[in-house]
Amino acid sequence: MGSCSIQIFGVGDGWPCGDRNHSSTLIDLGDEKLLIDCGEPLSRSYKAAGYSYDFLDRIFISHYHFDHVGGYFMFVQSCWLEKRMRDLQVHAPEDGLDLLQKMLNAGCVFPELLHFKLTYHQIQARRPVAWGNVKVTPILTTHLSSLKQRFQSQYPSQKFEAFGFLIEKPGLRIAHSADVGSPLDLEPLLEKPVDVLICELAHFSLEDVAAFLKTKSIKHLFFNHIGRCYYENLDQTRKRFEVLLGRNDFKLLTDNEKLEIE
């Protein structure tokens, strides 16, 4: 299996969190580095971790709930002020793709001020993004389906898309759920064995996700985006989960952990 490191900047759910950051995960695959989601306070966490601002290749935004995108604008401003030089590719769903740059313009972070080229790409389900030795395949989830049913008639042009990601390089398969509607959304990510699953734990019960995951081949199992009811007593949550999953080699993540995967 290939090696990688994974920096967890935030594990908070969508509620205001006085004790946690919001969703953002940096995956270092060696020559290729990507950031999944930009929950706030990404700029602070990134700076504190000591990474170079030329470190990242690409940003993937799973959907536009603000616990996943709220730190994007300050992060780009940070890249400007810290004089990032390398071009940066940003992959995001169609609904807000043009608005990302418009909001930067509104904040006077104009393209002409940047020392690098910022390029946007629309995420499309099952359409892989490949560079170097890495392939990232977006997987459409049902996370926004209930909102779509409720509001589609009022917002007919909105697609209500949310994505998880399968990240592959030779000898390594990483699945990142982002936010899902049910554990069944994980099926396309886990059709084949994975070396790493980073799975959210806010939008379904422990019983439901454990029943689904028990049948899957997952070498390293991590849980982030942990719902408030589970995070309030992690020891109790872990004990329940050990029984339900039938394994104890998993980890309930906390902010600013760095995982080394061999």
Stockholm file with secondary structure:
# STOCKHOLM 1.0

chainA/1-262         MGSCSIQIFGVGDGWPCGDRNHSSTLIDLGDEKLLIDCGEPLSRSYKAAGYSYDFLDRIFISHYHFDHVGGYFMFVQSCWLEKRMRDLQVHAPEDGLDLLQKMLNAGCVFPELLHFKLTYHQIQARRPVAWGNVKVTPILTTHLSSLKQRFQSQYPSQKFEAFGFLIEKPGLRIAHSADVGSPLDLEPLLEKPVDVLICELAHFSLEDVAAFLKTKSIKHLFFNHIGRCYYENLDQTRKRFEVLLGRNDFKLLTDNEKLEIE
#=GR chainA/1-262 SS CCCEEEEEEECCCSSCCSSCCCSEEEEECSSCEEEECCCTTHHHHHHHHTCCTTCCCEEECCCCCHHHHTTHHHHHHHHHHTTCCSCEEEEECGGGHHHHHHHHHHTTCCGGGCSSCEEEEECCTTCCEEETTEEEEEEECSTTHHHHHHHTTTSTTCCCCCEEEEEEETTEEEEECCSCSSGGGGGGGGSSCEEEEEEEESSSCHHHHHHHHTTSCEEEEEEEEECHHHHTTHHHHHHHHHHHHTCCCEEECCTTEEEEEC
#=GC SS_cons         CCCEEEEEEECCCSSCCSSCCCSEEEEECSSCEEEECCCTTHHHHHHHHTCCTTCCCEEECCCCCHHHHTTHHHHHHHHHHTTCCSCEEEEECGGGHHHHHHHHHHTTCCGGGCSSCEEEEECCTTCCEEETTEEEEEEECSTTHHHHHHHTTTSTTCCCCCEEEEEEETTEEEEECCSCSSGGGGGGGGSSCEEEEEEEESSSCHHHHHHHHTTSCEEEEEEEEECHHHHTTHHHHHHHHHHHHTCCCEEECCTTEEEEEC
//
